[in-house]
Amino acid sequence: MAETKSVKRERALRAKKQKLLIFPKIAAAINAVVFAACFLPFVGIYNTDIQGIEIQVSGWNTLFCGLSGQYTATGAIYGNMDIFNYYATDACHGLGLWGMIAMLLLVVLFAVTLAAAIGKQPVLCVPAFALSLLGFVALVLAYRSGLAVAQSNIIEVYCQSNPACSVESYATIPAVLLLGCVVLNLIATVKFIKLKK
């Protein structure tokens, strides 16, 4: 009789763990959208005269700038970091650092959430929560570094004080999206810990 109860309890526990797998599945889907949102400018010169971003550096550009240490190179891989770096070196190095950290955390987070969902390992929701929270913080710091470019003389010199120009950063968009992953992974983590008790 005791063995039957034990088997039933184990079966019920497995069923509850299976239900937790919906969280990493949704988180992985959101993470994929965050990847796409990282193509948005983490820093850019917005010009209303030409209706759009004049020069920019995306989240993916910051990854390559941070990894390579190239802040004066040009091209699609590095974006227009060379121009921003000329006017605001410290802010650009901060952007490269935090952008790189955020992007690397996003890649690891995606791998962990996929492993949790495909491998049916709800325990991985715990590190996924930590990774998503750290990624969110890094994206917020990248956003702040992007806006710090405005403290330089880039508008006065590069834009020749054109009132149509402003420094913008859209790093908040992937950050807000990633916040959804933080919440999902937190719920999954709390539920998993409760199951272990």
Helices and strands as residue ranges (DSSP letters): H 2-20, H 22-37, E 41-47, E 52-58, H 59-68, H 81-87, H 89-118, G 122-124, H 125-148, G 149-151, H 154-157, E 165-168, H 172-196
